[in-house]
Amino acid sequence: MPSNIQVEPSLRSFVSDAKRFPMLTPERELEIATAWHDRGDRAAREELTRSHLRLVVKIARGFKGYGLPLADLVAEGNIGLLHAIDKFEPQRGFRFATYAVWWIRASIQAYILRSWSLVRIGTTGAQKRLFFNLRRLKLQLQDPDKDGLLPETASMIATKLNVRESDVAEMDERLSAPDNSLNAHLAGDASTEWIDLLPDDRPDQETVVGEADEHARRHTLLKSAMARLGPREREIIVERRFKEKPVTLRELSDRYSLSPERVRQIEVRAIEKLRVALGAPSSKTGIRVRELMH
């Protein structure tokens, strides 16, 4: 990282630590990436992480124009880096940095969309493209000394990003607002930030406790109901109703040397037993037993 880059005080320690770790050679990168991917070598994962911290800072600095603290952007970028490390497949032959850039940028962009003080910026793919590209395109297509967004510029941007001109104009107005940071202080009040005034939509403690109690109750009920099934019925219910990707009737018919129709009948009978044990009304014979586990 060039020495003339100004670094926020909160990031100096992080950047100093990152600069202590050398860039990896392709051979060393492949070695440690394979060690983590194939053997779960945590020391290799740590080395791969630390050697790419400078990449996170570099990418995060490109998003400083959105008014959020660089330290927060770097923190989110680090989350993306860790996701990249866990999903990277070294045998494909690509350098890790090429793969990680996408994850780091995606994590930072998601954080900006969640945190930006202009509450509604749109969540469609087109709106996100507009949000993250409008400033750059405006600088390319229009004289920086011109105030506002010229109609011809809005038209060209709309064409490039496949959005409506009205969307371009609306987004430009929002991005041009003087306060675009949740961490900005209120005028005349150095102790209060805009983020302090945003409503907290999280459930209160009473709701959290109530939901936890309900979850425990459902779990107990389901466990008791499952105990009333025979071994084969329990296995079929687990395979067909609890798995993220349910096992097919054909696969189970091969496993038990039964016809698919017979397996289906056993499943229906087991669901009916669960319905009775749980006290569900007859109209809910197709009980969503997976919901009781969550």
C-alpha positions as CSV (number, residue, x, y, z in Angstrom):
1,M,0.0,0.0,0.0
2,P,1.5,3.4,-0.9
3,S,2.9,5.3,2.0
4,N,1.1,8.5,1.0
5,I,-2.4,7.2,1.6
6,Q,-4.1,8.8,4.5
7,V,-5.5,6.2,6.9
8,E,-8.2,6.8,9.5
9,P,-6.8,6.5,13.1
10,S,-9.1,3.6,13.8
11,L,-7.6,1.7,10.8
12,R,-3.9,2.4,11.4
13,S,-3.4,-0.6,13.6
14,F,-5.2,-2.8,11.1
15,V,-3.3,-1.5,8.1
16,S,0.0,-1.8,10.0
17,D,-0.8,-5.4,10.8
18,A,-1.8,-6.2,7.2
19,K,1.4,-4.8,5.8
20,R,3.4,-7.3,7.9
21,F,2.2,-10.2,5.9
22,P,3.8,-10.7,2.5
23,M,2.0,-11.3,-0.8
24,L,1.9,-15.0,-1.6
25,T,3.5,-16.6,-4.6
26,P,1.2,-18.6,-6.8
27,E,2.8,-21.8,-5.5
28,R,2.4,-20.9,-1.8
29,E,-1.1,-19.7,-2.3
30,L,-2.1,-23.0,-4.0
31,E,-0.4,-24.9,-1.2
32,I,-2.2,-23.2,1.7
33,A,-5.5,-22.9,-0.1
34,T,-5.4,-26.7,-0.8
35,A,-4.5,-27.4,2.9
36,W,-7.6,-25.5,4.0
37,H,-9.9,-26.8,1.4
38,D,-8.9,-30.5,1.7
39,R,-7.8,-30.8,5.3
40,G,-9.4,-27.9,7.2
41,D,-5.9,-26.6,8.2
42,R,-6.8,-23.5,10.2
43,A,-3.3,-22.2,10.2
44,A,-3.4,-22.2,6.3
45,R,-6.7,-20.4,6.4
46,E,-5.2,-17.8,8.7
47,E,-2.3,-17.2,6.4
48,L,-4.5,-16.9,3.4
49,T,-6.7,-14.4,5.2
50,R,-3.9,-12.2,6.5
51,S,-2.1,-12.1,3.2
52,H,-5.2,-10.5,1.6
53,L,-6.1,-7.9,4.2
54,R,-4.5,-5.2,2.1
55,L,-6.8,-6.2,-0.8
56,V,-9.8,-5.6,1.5
57,V,-8.5,-2.1,2.4
58,K,-7.9,-1.2,-1.2
59,I,-11.4,-2.2,-2.3
60,A,-13.0,-0.6,0.7
61,R,-11.4,2.8,-0.2
62,G,-13.2,2.7,-3.5
63,F,-16.5,3.0,-1.6
64,K,-15.6,6.0,0.6
65,G,-17.9,8.3,-1.5
66,Y,-21.0,6.9,0.3
67,G,-20.3,8.7,3.5
68,L,-19.7,5.6,5.7
69,P,-16.6,5.1,8.0
70,L,-13.8,3.4,6.2
71,A,-13.3,1.1,9.2
72,D,-16.9,-0.2,8.8
73,L,-16.4,-0.8,5.1
74,V,-13.2,-2.7,5.8
75,A,-14.9,-4.8,8.5
76,E,-17.6,-5.8,6.0
77,G,-15.0,-6.5,3.4
78,N,-13.3,-8.8,5.8
79,I,-16.5,-10.8,6.1
80,G,-16.6,-11.1,2.4
81,L,-13.0,-12.3,2.4
82,L,-13.8,-15.0,4.9
83,H,-16.8,-16.2,2.7
84,A,-14.5,-16.3,-0.3
85,I,-11.9,-18.4,1.6
86,D,-14.5,-20.9,2.7
87,K,-15.9,-21.3,-0.9
88,F,-12.7,-21.1,-2.9
89,E,-11.9,-24.2,-4.9
90,P,-8.1,-24.0,-5.6
91,Q,-8.2,-26.9,-8.1
92,R,-10.0,-24.8,-10.6
93,G,-6.7,-23.0,-11.3
94,F,-7.6,-19.4,-10.6
95,R,-5.7,-17.0,-8.3
96,F,-7.5,-16.5,-5.0
97,A,-7.5,-12.7,-5.3
98,T,-9.5,-12.9,-8.6
99,Y,-12.2,-14.9,-6.8
100,A,-12.1,-12.9,-3.6
101,V,-12.7,-9.5,-5.2
102,W,-16.3,-10.4,-6.0
103,W,-17.1,-11.5,-2.5
104,I,-15.4,-8.5,-0.8
105,R,-17.2,-6.0,-3.1
106,A,-20.5,-7.8,-2.7
107,S,-20.2,-7.7,1.1
108,I,-19.4,-4.0,1.2
109,Q,-22.1,-3.1,-1.3
110,A,-24.7,-5.0,0.8
111,Y,-23.6,-3.1,3.9
112,I,-23.9,0.2,2.1
113,L,-27.4,-0.7,0.9
114,R,-28.4,-1.6,4.5
115,S,-26.8,1.4,6.2
116,W,-27.1,4.3,3.9
117,S,-29.2,7.1,5.5
118,L,-31.4,7.5,2.4
119,V,-33.8,4.9,3.6
120,R,-35.3,3.7,0.4
121,I,-32.9,3.2,-2.6
122,G,-34.5,0.2,-4.2
123,T,-33.5,-3.4,-4.0
124,T,-33.9,-4.6,-7.7
125,G,-30.8,-5.5,-9.6
126,A,-31.3,-2.4,-11.9
127,Q,-31.6,-0.1,-8.9
128,K,-28.5,-1.5,-7.3
129,R,-26.5,-1.0,-10.5
130,L,-27.8,2.6,-10.7
131,F,-26.9,3.3,-7.1
132,F,-23.3,2.1,-7.4
133,N,-22.6,3.4,-11.0
134,L,-24.4,6.7,-11.1
135,R,-21.6,8.9,-9.7
136,R,-19.0,7.3,-12.0
137,L,-21.1,7.6,-15.2
138,K,-22.1,11.2,-14.3
139,L,-18.4,12.2,-14.0
140,Q,-17.6,10.5,-17.4
141,L,-20.6,12.0,-19.3
142,Q,-20.9,15.4,-17.8
143,D,-18.6,18.4,-17.0
144,P,-18.0,18.2,-13.2
145,D,-18.5,22.0,-13.0
146,K,-22.1,21.6,-14.1
147,D,-24.6,21.7,-11.3
148,G,-27.2,19.0,-11.1
149,L,-27.9,16.3,-13.7
150,L,-28.3,17.4,-17.3
151,P,-31.3,15.8,-19.1
152,E,-29.0,14.4,-21.9
153,T,-26.8,12.9,-19.2
154,A,-29.7,11.3,-17.5
155,S,-30.9,9.9,-20.8
156,M,-27.5,8.3,-21.6
157,I,-27.2,6.8,-18.1
158,A,-30.7,5.4,-18.3
159,T,-29.8,3.7,-21.6
160,K,-26.5,2.3,-20.3
161,L,-28.0,0.8,-17.1
162,N,-31.4,-0.1,-18.6
163,V,-33.5,2.0,-16.2
164,R,-35.9,4.8,-16.5
165,E,-34.7,8.4,-16.8
166,S,-37.0,9.3,-13.8
167,D,-35.1,6.6,-11.8
168,V,-31.8,8.2,-12.7
169,A,-33.1,11.7,-11.7
170,E,-34.5,10.5,-8.4
171,M,-31.4,8.6,-7.5
172,D,-29.2,11.6,-8.4
173,E,-31.3,13.8,-6.1
174,R,-30.9,11.3,-3.2
175,L,-27.1,10.9,-3.8
176,S,-26.7,14.6,-3.9
177,A,-28.3,15.1,-0.5
178,P,-25.9,16.8,1.9
179,D,-26.3,14.3,4.7
180,N,-25.6,10.8,3.3
181,S,-24.1,9.2,6.4
182,L,-25.8,7.5,9.3
183,N,-22.8,8.6,11.4
184,A,-23.2,12.3,10.8
185,H,-24.0,14.4,13.8
186,L,-27.2,16.4,14.1
187,A,-26.8,20.1,13.7
188,G,-26.0,21.7,17.1
189,D,-25.8,18.3,18.8
190,A,-22.3,16.7,18.8
191,S,-23.5,13.8,20.9
192,T,-26.3,12.5,18.7
193,E,-25.9,10.9,15.3
194,W,-28.7,10.4,12.7
195,I,-28.5,6.6,13.3
196,D,-29.8,7.3,16.9
197,L,-33.1,8.6,15.4
198,L,-33.8,5.6,13.2
199,P,-36.6,3.3,14.5
200,D,-35.5,0.0,15.8
201,D,-37.6,-2.7,14.0
202,R,-36.1,-5.6,16.0
203,P,-38.5,-7.5,18.2
204,D,-38.5,-6.5,21.9
205,Q,-37.2,-8.8,24.6
206,E,-40.7,-10.1,25.5
207,T,-41.2,-11.1,21.9
208,V,-37.8,-12.8,21.7
209,V,-38.4,-14.8,24.9
210,G,-41.9,-15.7,23.7
211,E,-40.7,-17.0,20.4
212,A,-37.9,-19.0,22.1
213,D,-40.5,-20.6,24.4
214,E,-42.7,-21.4,21.4
215,H,-39.8,-23.0,19.6
216,A,-39.0,-25.1,22.6
217,R,-42.6,-26.2,22.9
218,R,-42.9,-27.2,19.3
219,H,-39.6,-29.1,19.5
220,T,-40.8,-31.1,22.5
221,L,-44.2,-31.8,20.9
222,L,-42.6,-33.0,17.7
223,K,-40.1,-35.2,19.5
224,S,-42.8,-36.8,21.5
225,A,-44.9,-37.3,18.3
226,M,-42.0,-38.8,16.4
227,A,-41.5,-41.3,19.2
228,R,-44.9,-42.8,18.4
229,L,-43.8,-43.8,14.9
230,G,-42.1,-47.0,13.9
231,P,-38.5,-47.0,12.8
232,R,-39.2,-47.1,9.1
233,E,-41.9,-44.5,9.4
234,R,-39.6,-42.2,11.3
235,E,-36.8,-42.6,8.7
236,I,-39.2,-41.9,5.8
237,I,-40.6,-38.8,7.5
238,V,-37.1,-37.5,8.2
239,E,-35.9,-38.2,4.6
240,R,-39.0,-36.8,3.0
241,R,-39.9,-33.9,5.3
242,F,-36.9,-32.7,7.3
243,K,-34.2,-32.7,4.6
244,E,-33.4,-29.5,2.7
245,K,-33.5,-31.6,-0.4
246,P,-36.1,-34.4,0.1
247,V,-35.3,-37.9,-0.9
248,T,-37.5,-39.2,-3.8
249,L,-40.0,-41.9,-3.4
250,R,-38.0,-43.9,-6.0
251,E,-34.8,-43.8,-3.9
252,L,-36.7,-44.9,-0.8
253,S,-38.5,-47.7,-2.7
254,D,-35.1,-49.0,-3.7
255,R,-33.8,-48.7,-0.1
256,Y,-36.7,-50.7,1.3
257,S,-37.4,-52.9,-1.6
258,L,-40.9,-51.5,-1.8
259,S,-42.9,-49.9,-4.6
260,P,-42.9,-46.0,-4.7
261,E,-46.7,-46.1,-4.1
262,R,-46.2,-48.2,-0.9
263,V,-43.6,-45.8,0.4
264,R,-46.0,-42.9,-0.3
265,Q,-48.7,-44.7,1.7
266,I,-46.4,-45.2,4.6
267,E,-45.5,-41.5,4.5
268,V,-49.2,-40.5,4.5
269,R,-49.9,-42.8,7.4
270,A,-47.0,-41.5,9.4
271,I,-48.1,-37.9,8.8
272,E,-51.6,-38.8,10.0
273,K,-50.1,-40.2,13.2
274,L,-48.2,-37.0,13.7
275,R,-51.3,-35.0,13.1
276,V,-53.2,-36.9,15.8
277,A,-50.3,-36.7,18.2
278,L,-49.9,-33.0,17.7
279,G,-53.7,-32.3,17.9
280,A,-53.8,-30.7,14.4
281,P,-57.2,-30.4,12.8
282,S,-58.0,-32.9,10.0
283,S,-57.8,-30.1,7.4
284,K,-54.0,-30.0,8.0
285,T,-53.2,-33.6,7.2
286,G,-50.4,-32.4,5.0
287,I,-48.7,-31.0,8.2
288,R,-45.5,-29.0,7.5
289,V,-43.5,-30.9,10.1
290,R,-40.3,-29.0,9.2
291,E,-41.8,-25.8,10.5
292,L,-42.0,-27.3,14.0
293,M,-38.3,-27.6,14.0
294,H,-37.7,-23.9,13.5
